[in-house]
Amino acid sequence: MIRNKPFTTLCGIAILSGAALAQVISTPPISTPVMDPAPVPVVKSAHPESDRYANNVIGNLTFISRALMQYSIDNENGPLPEHLGRIVGDVPSIEVFVSPGTRVPPQILNGPPLQQSAWVQQHTTYAFPAAGKNISALSSEDVILHERLDMEPYRPMLGTIFADGSVKMVYRNTLEQLLRRQ
């Protein structure tokens, strides 16, 4: 007979009762995300304004990287999307597809996904050299996406996403070398 005990044993097996059983039944299942969010690296230098810009770029690229990796996983580690417009619904805002400080028109921000997708394809500030490529065929050092080289040529470092999903600020000349090797 079970009396006010949270469990009893029967043939060496613990059997829950009363409040303990109710707690187990009402406890929601533990869900494991497909990808654990990696901590976002923070840039610190003697130039706070450029640090703020770099940290915003890294934040934007982290959202894009997660969406691209999830797209690949959803497609059985197959090809990445043909264009960034395909992942518009997988990021918090389409503002992540442009440089920090770039204004996205309100009619686009509040527009339907197809309109947003078309706008991103035309106005993104990122180059996507791995578009349509199979992620499993890339090396971890391959560049998936980067800030366009023709934008802001005075900036020595550009935000870059690598095939392993990592996001880094890379010196412009290093990025050019990496792209030539691919």
N, C-alpha and C positions, 0 to 999 in steps of 0.2 A: 504494500500500500504506500502510495506517494503522499507525503504530507509536508507542505510548506518548504520543501527543498527544491532548489532550482533544477536538480537532476537526480536521477537514481541510476543504478546500474542493474542491468539484466543480462546475465550470461556474459559479463565483462564488457558490455556495450553501454555507454552513457546515453540515457534517454532524458531529454529535456522535458520540463513540465512547467505549467503555470506561466509566470511572468517571463522566465527565460525563454520559453518556447514562443511566446507572443513577440518578444523582442527580435528573435531570429527571423520569424515570419515577416515582421514589419520592416526589417532592415532592407533598404534598397540594395540591389546588386551593385558590386563595384564595377564601374566601367573603366576600361583602359583605353586611352586615346590611341589612335593609329600611330601618331607621331608625338613623342614627348617634346613639348616646346623647349628648344635650346635657349639658354640665356642669351640676350642680345648683347654683343660686345659694345663697350662704350669707348669713344675716342676722347682723349685728353691731350691738349697741347697748350702752348702759350697763347693761342689765338682762340678765345672763347666763341667768337662768331663762326669761325670755320669749324670748330668742334660741334656747335649746335647743328650746322648744316650737315656735317658728316654723320652725326648721330641720327638725324632725321632720315637721311638716305639709307643708313643701315636698318633703321626701323621699317621703312617702306620695303626695302629689298627682303627683309625677313618675312614679311607678309606674303610677298610674291613667291619667295622660295618655298614656303610651306604650301602654298596653293599649287605650285608646279609639281612638287614632290607628291602631293595628294592626288593630283591629276594622273601622274604616272602610276601610282599605286592602284588607283581606281581602274586603270587600263592594263592591269596585270603586268606592271613594270614595263609597259610598252612605250610608245612614242610620246614625247611631250606635245603640247598643243601646237598647231601651225602658227598661231598668233596669240598675243597676250589677251585679246578680247575674249577668248574662250574661258578665261578664269575670272572674269569680272565679278561673278557672283560668289566667288570664294575668298574675297578679300573684304575688309571692313568698308572701304570706300575706293572709288576709282582714282582718288587723289594720290594713292600710292604709286600710280603709274607715271607720275610726272615729278619733276624736281620740286623739292620743298620750296614753298613760296609761289609756285605757279598756280594761278587761279583756274579752276575748272568752272565753266559757265553753269549757273544755277539750273538752267533747263536741262543740262546734261546730268548734273548731280541727281536731279529728281526725275530724270527720264527713265523710260523702260530699258531693260537690260540690252536689247538689241541696239538701241541708240547709243548706250554707253559703250558697248563692245566696238561699234564702228568708230566712235570718237577716240577710244584708246588706241585702236589700230593706226589712226592718223596722227595722234598727238603725243604718244608716249615718248619719254626722254631716255628710253632704254633701247639698246640693241639686243636682239634675241638670236644669237648665232646658232643656238641648238634647237631652234624651232623645228618641230616634226621629227627630231632625232630620237632614237631609242635610248632612254636613260641608262639601261643596263649595258649598252655598248660603249658608253663614255668612261673615260678614266676620271678619278676623283679630282684631278687637277684641270680638267677641261672646263672652260668657261661656258656657262649656260646663258647668262644674261649680264649685261654691264651698262653703265652709263655711257651714252653715246660719246665717242671721241671728238666729234665735231661741236659738241656743246661745251661752253665754258672752258676754252683751251688754256686758260691761265691756271686752272686748278691742277695741282700736281698728282692728286690721288682721286681715283674713281671707284664708286661702289660696284662690286662684282659678286655674282652668285656662281659658285662652282658646282660641278656635277654631284658632289657629295652633299649638297644642300647648304654648305657653309656660305656665309656672307662676310666679305672683307672689303676694306678700303685698300686698293692696290695702286702702286705708282703707275702713272700713265705709260711710261716706257716698258715696265714689266708686263702690263696688260697687253700692249702691242706685241711683245715677244710671245706671250702665251697664245694669242690669237693666231699668230703666224704658224705656230707649231701644230695647230689643230687641223 
